């Protein structure tokens, strides 16, 4: 079989992958970085002779993983800051954070607070507590498939709220 035509794969899929990433993160620099990560991660693993649909589905699966990692990194950073703020509030000391981090923590709190309970729970379990989908589903008393759907919808809604709460 002939090796995949990387340029054609890129050209045929770049617009849809970028649009998806932009709709999830809401800013051009992050969307561009995440789109690059999708292609860098997926292209070496594509099978020669794969159809266009198979390639696109694989890129979408890779995009979901890249996006989940992005949220984990960003929300994970906020958890540390959030814990520091809570500990400082409990001790009566002012939190030791920069202005930007404080704004991000407030925004994360507002986004999580505005989500329905099941959306907030799945995001907290998956990205703040580091649970697997299976563990989160078990804790929530739902099926793994349902947990995946709830997580997808929660991430989409959180991204929308993030845009609404932008300063």
C-alpha positions as CSV (number, residue, x, y, z in Angstrom):
1,X,0.0,0.0,0.0
2,X,1.1,3.6,-0.6
3,X,2.0,5.7,2.3
4,X,-0.6,8.3,3.3
5,X,-0.3,11.6,1.6
6,X,0.3,13.8,4.6
7,X,-0.3,17.1,2.8
8,X,-3.6,15.9,1.5
9,X,-4.7,14.7,5.0
10,X,-3.7,18.0,6.5
11,X,-5.3,20.1,3.7
12,X,-8.5,18.1,3.8
13,X,-8.9,18.2,7.6
14,X,-7.2,21.4,9.0
15,X,-10.3,23.6,8.7
16,X,-12.7,21.3,10.5
17,X,-10.2,20.4,13.3
18,X,-9.3,24.1,13.8
19,X,-13.0,25.2,13.9
20,X,-13.7,22.5,16.5
21,X,-10.8,23.5,18.7
22,X,-11.7,27.2,18.4
23,X,-15.3,26.5,19.3
24,X,-14.1,24.6,22.4
25,X,-11.4,27.0,23.7
26,X,-12.6,30.3,22.3
27,X,-9.3,31.8,21.4
28,X,-7.0,31.7,18.3
29,X,-3.6,31.0,19.9
30,X,-4.9,28.0,21.9
31,X,-6.9,26.7,19.0
32,X,-3.9,26.9,16.7
33,X,-1.6,25.1,19.3
34,X,-4.2,22.4,19.9
35,X,-4.8,21.9,16.2
36,X,-1.0,21.4,15.7
37,X,-0.9,18.9,18.6
38,X,-3.8,16.9,16.9
39,X,-1.9,16.6,13.7
40,X,1.5,15.9,15.3
41,X,-0.1,13.2,17.5
42,X,-2.2,11.6,14.8
43,X,-0.2,11.6,11.6
44,X,2.5,9.1,12.6
45,X,-0.3,6.6,13.6
46,X,-2.4,6.8,10.4
47,X,-2.5,3.5,8.5
48,X,-1.6,3.5,4.8
49,X,-4.6,3.1,2.7
50,X,-7.1,4.6,5.2
51,X,-10.1,6.2,3.7
52,X,-10.8,9.9,4.2
53,X,-13.6,9.1,6.6
54,X,-11.4,6.8,8.7
55,X,-8.6,9.5,8.8
56,X,-11.1,12.2,9.8
57,X,-12.6,10.0,12.6
58,X,-9.1,9.3,13.9
59,X,-8.3,13.0,13.9
60,X,-11.5,13.7,15.8
61,X,-10.7,11.1,18.4
62,X,-7.2,12.5,18.7
63,X,-8.7,16.0,19.0
64,X,-10.9,14.9,21.9
65,X,-7.9,13.5,23.7
66,X,-5.8,16.7,23.1
67,X,-8.7,18.8,24.2
68,X,-9.2,16.8,27.4
69,X,-5.5,17.1,28.1
70,X,-5.7,20.9,27.6
71,X,-8.6,21.2,30.1
72,X,-6.9,18.9,32.5
73,X,-3.7,21.1,32.4
74,X,-5.6,24.3,32.7
75,X,-8.1,23.2,35.3
76,X,-5.4,21.3,37.1
77,X,-3.3,24.4,37.5
78,X,-6.4,26.2,38.9
79,X,-7.0,23.5,41.5
80,X,-3.6,24.2,43.1
81,X,-4.3,27.9,43.1
82,X,-7.8,27.3,44.4
83,X,-6.5,25.1,47.2
84,X,-3.9,27.8,48.1
85,X,-6.7,30.4,48.2
86,X,-8.9,28.2,50.4
87,X,-6.1,27.5,52.8
88,X,-5.1,31.1,53.0
89,X,-8.8,32.1,53.6
90,X,-8.9,29.5,56.4
91,X,-5.7,30.8,58.0
92,X,-6.9,34.5,57.7
93,X,-3.9,35.3,55.5
94,X,-4.2,36.9,52.1
95,X,-3.7,34.4,49.2
96,X,-0.3,34.5,47.5
97,X,-1.3,34.6,43.9
98,X,-0.9,37.0,41.1
99,X,-3.8,39.0,39.7
100,X,-4.1,36.9,36.6
101,X,-4.3,33.7,38.5
102,X,-6.9,35.1,40.9
103,X,-9.0,36.2,37.9
104,X,-8.7,32.7,36.4
105,X,-9.7,31.0,39.7
106,X,-12.8,33.3,39.9
107,X,-13.7,32.5,36.3
108,X,-13.4,28.7,36.9
109,X,-15.5,29.0,40.0
110,X,-18.2,31.0,38.1
111,X,-18.2,28.5,35.2
112,X,-18.4,25.5,37.5
113,X,-21.0,27.2,39.6
114,X,-23.2,27.9,36.6
115,X,-23.1,24.4,35.3
116,X,-25.9,21.9,36.1
117,X,-24.9,19.6,39.0
118,X,-24.2,16.5,36.8
119,X,-21.9,18.5,34.5
120,X,-20.1,20.1,37.4
121,X,-19.6,16.7,39.0
122,X,-18.2,15.0,36.0
123,X,-15.8,17.8,35.3
124,X,-14.6,17.9,38.9
125,X,-14.2,14.1,39.0
126,X,-12.4,13.8,35.7
127,X,-10.2,16.9,35.6
128,X,-9.9,18.1,39.2
129,X,-9.8,14.7,41.0
130,X,-8.1,12.8,38.1
131,X,-10.6,10.0,37.9
132,X,-10.9,7.9,34.8
133,X,-14.2,7.9,33.0
134,X,-15.0,4.5,34.5
135,X,-14.3,5.7,38.0
136,X,-16.3,8.9,37.5
137,X,-19.3,6.9,36.1
138,X,-19.2,4.5,39.1
139,X,-19.1,7.4,41.6
140,X,-22.0,9.1,39.7
141,X,-24.0,5.9,39.4
142,X,-24.2,6.1,35.6
143,X,-22.9,4.0,32.7
144,X,-19.5,4.7,31.2
145,X,-21.2,5.6,27.9
146,X,-23.5,8.1,29.7
147,X,-20.5,9.5,31.6
148,X,-18.7,10.2,28.2
149,X,-21.8,12.0,26.9
150,X,-22.2,14.0,30.0
151,X,-18.5,14.9,30.0
152,X,-18.6,16.0,26.3
153,X,-21.7,18.2,27.0
154,X,-20.2,19.6,30.2
155,X,-17.0,20.6,28.4
156,X,-18.9,22.2,25.6
157,X,-21.1,24.1,28.0
158,X,-18.2,25.1,30.2
159,X,-16.4,26.5,27.1
160,X,-19.6,28.5,26.2
161,X,-19.8,29.9,29.7
162,X,-16.1,30.7,29.7
163,X,-16.8,32.9,26.7
164,X,-19.8,34.6,28.4
165,X,-17.7,35.2,31.6
166,X,-14.8,36.7,29.7
167,X,-13.7,40.1,31.0
